[in-house]
Amino acid sequence: MRSRNLVRLFLSTLLIGAVSTLITSFFVKSQSYREFLQPFDLFEVFGLFVFFIALGFVFSLISQMGFFAYLTINQFGLSMFRKLWLPIQILLIAFTLFDLVYFRYMDDDGNTSILLYLLAAVALFVYSWIIAGIKAKETNKKAFVPGLFFMIVVTSIEWVPGLRASGTDYTWLMIISLLACNTYQLLMLHRLNDKNAKPGDEVTKK
């Protein structure tokens, strides 16, 4: 990838992280906004905007580190495991989804219904399946499993700080931003590659 395109991807992903976090904050942190709207306090509202935009930058940086780390790991896996790398990714996807349900439920000591964790895992799986399908359609069929692996496994690893945060507000803020950034990076990578590179090589090469 040309350096110009790399910088473009970096800056645009930063913007997506900031915007998605800010918009999500209107819903999950609405109480914080209401405190300064009645009466209206411009300085405090502006401070909230700056805080959530900065938080979005942080989430975006986590997403980008995970993305480029995966590209490296994927090439390493293809070189070391060769044809076994595909089933290994499928097993890791299954384990990650199981972890998002069972282990989170156990860590919560049963205070939250397991159905909520199950719904979250299913929602992540369905969304990731759709995005991986788009990636495969725009590149080639071999990109489907790597795309699904990235959207589920890598996103879940990036989400760990949010899962460990007290309360659910920052959990939602983080996952929405991560999904937005990861989706953008996955679907934009092949568009930003040099014209002489084959689309999707970074995540499909065997």
C-alpha positions in Angstrom: 0.0 0.0 0.0 1.3 3.5 -0.8 2.2 5.7 2.1 -0.4 8.2 1.0 -3.2 5.6 1.1 -1.9 4.4 4.5 -2.1 7.9 5.9 -5.6 8.3 4.4 -6.7 5.1 6.0 -5.3 6.1 9.3 -6.9 9.5 9.4 -10.3 8.4 8.1 -10.4 5.6 10.6 -9.6 8.1 13.4 -12.5 10.2 12.2 -14.9 7.3 12.1 -13.9 6.3 15.6 -14.5 9.8 16.9 -17.9 10.3 15.1 -19.2 6.9 16.0 -18.3 7.3 19.7 -19.8 10.8 19.9 -23.1 9.7 18.3 -23.3 6.6 20.5 -22.7 8.8 23.6 -25.9 10.7 22.9 -27.8 7.4 23.6 -25.8 5.6 26.3 -24.6 8.7 28.1 -27.7 10.8 27.6 -28.0 11.5 31.3 -24.6 13.3 31.3 -25.9 15.6 28.5 -29.2 16.3 30.2 -27.3 17.5 33.3 -25.9 20.4 31.4 -28.8 21.1 29.1 -31.2 22.2 31.9 -30.0 24.9 32.3 -27.8 24.9 29.2 -24.1 25.1 29.9 -22.2 25.5 26.7 -18.8 25.0 28.3 -19.7 21.7 29.9 -21.5 20.4 26.8 -18.4 21.3 24.7 -16.3 19.5 27.3 -18.4 16.3 26.9 -18.0 16.6 23.1 -14.2 16.9 23.4 -14.1 14.0 25.9 -16.1 11.5 23.7 -14.3 12.5 20.6 -10.9 11.9 22.3 -12.3 8.6 23.6 -13.2 7.7 20.0 -9.7 8.5 18.9 -8.4 6.0 21.5 -10.9 3.3 20.4 -9.9 3.9 16.8 -6.2 3.5 17.6 -6.9 0.2 19.4 -8.9 -0.9 16.3 -6.0 0.1 13.9 -3.4 -1.7 16.0 -5.6 -4.8 16.0 -6.1 -4.6 12.3 -2.5 -4.4 11.3 -1.5 -6.9 13.9 -4.0 -9.3 12.3 -2.6 -8.8 8.9 0.8 -9.8 10.2 -0.5 -12.8 12.2 -2.5 -13.9 9.1 0.6 -14.0 7.0 2.5 -15.8 9.7 -0.4 -18.3 10.1 -0.5 -19.0 6.3 3.3 -19.5 6.2 3.4 -21.8 9.3 0.1 -23.8 9.2 -0.7 -23.5 5.4 -4.0 -25.3 4.7 -4.6 -25.8 8.5 -4.8 -22.1 9.0 -8.4 -22.0 7.7 -9.8 -24.6 10.1 -7.8 -23.1 12.9 -9.5 -19.7 12.3 -12.9 -21.4 12.3 -12.1 -23.1 15.7 -11.0 -19.8 17.1 -14.2 -18.1 15.9 -16.2 -20.8 17.7 -14.2 -20.5 20.9 -14.5 -16.7 20.9 -18.3 -16.8 20.6 -18.5 -19.4 23.3 -16.2 -17.3 25.5 -18.4 -14.2 25.0 -21.4 -16.2 26.3 -20.3 -18.8 28.9 -17.2 -17.2 30.5 -18.8 -13.7 30.7 -21.9 -15.3 32.3 -19.7 -17.1 34.8 -17.7 -14.0 35.6 -20.9 -12.2 36.3 -21.9 -14.8 38.9 -25.3 -15.2 37.2 -26.4 -11.6 38.0 -27.3 -11.1 34.3 -29.4 -13.5 32.3 -27.3 -15.7 30.0 -29.8 -14.8 27.2 -28.3 -11.3 27.1 -24.8 -12.6 26.5 -26.2 -15.0 23.9 -28.0 -12.2 22.1 -24.8 -10.1 22.1 -22.8 -13.0 20.6 -25.4 -13.8 18.0 -25.6 -10.1 17.0 -21.8 -9.9 16.6 -21.8 -13.1 14.6 -24.6 -12.0 12.3 -23.1 -8.6 11.7 -19.6 -10.1 11.1 -21.1 -12.7 8.7 -22.7 -9.9 6.6 -19.5 -7.8 6.5 -17.3 -10.9 5.7 -19.8 -11.7 2.9 -19.4 -8.2 1.5 -15.6 -8.5 1.7 -15.8 -11.9 -0.1 -18.1 -10.5 -2.8 -15.9 -7.6 -3.5 -12.6 -9.6 -3.5 -12.9 -13.4 -3.6 -14.5 -16.3 -1.7 -11.2 -17.0 0.2 -11.6 -13.7 2.0 -14.8 -14.8 3.8 -13.3 -16.8 6.7 -10.4 -14.3 7.3 -12.9 -11.5 7.3 -15.2 -13.3 9.7 -12.2 -14.1 11.9 -11.1 -10.5 12.0 -14.6 -9.1 12.8 -15.3 -11.6 15.6 -12.0 -12.7 17.1 -9.9 -9.6 16.7 -12.8 -7.3 17.6 -13.5 -9.3 20.8 -9.8 -9.1 21.8 -9.8 -5.3 21.2 -13.1 -5.1 23.3 -11.6 -6.7 26.4 -10.9 -3.3 28.2 -14.6 -2.3 27.6 -15.8 -5.7 28.9 -13.9 -5.2 32.1 -15.1 -1.6 32.7 -17.7 -1.1 35.4 -21.2 -0.7 34.1 -22.3 -1.1 30.5 -22.0 2.5 29.1 -18.3 2.2 28.1 -18.8 -1.3 26.9 -21.4 -0.1 24.4 -19.3 3.0 23.5 -16.3 0.8 22.7 -17.9 -2.0 20.8 -19.8 0.4 18.5 -16.7 2.3 17.7 -14.6 -0.8 17.2 -17.2 -2.4 14.9 -17.4 0.8 12.8 -13.6 1.2 12.5 -13.0 -2.5 11.9 -15.7 -2.6 9.2 -14.3 0.4 7.5 -10.7 -0.9 7.5 -11.7 -4.4 6.3 -13.8 -3.0 3.4 -11.5 -0.2 2.4 -8.2 -2.1 2.4 -8.5 -3.6 -1.0 -9.8 -0.3 -2.4 -6.7 1.5 -1.3 -4.2 -1.0 -2.5 -1.9 -0.2 -5.4 -3.5 -0.8 -8.8 -1.0 -3.5 -9.5 -1.9 -5.5 -6.3 -4.7 -8.0 -6.3 -7.7 -7.0 -4.2 -7.9 -8.8 -0.8 -4.3 -10.3 -1.0 -3.6 -9.1 2.6 -6.3 -11.3 4.1 -6.6 -14.1 1.5 -3.2 -15.1 0.4 -2.4 -18.8 0.9 
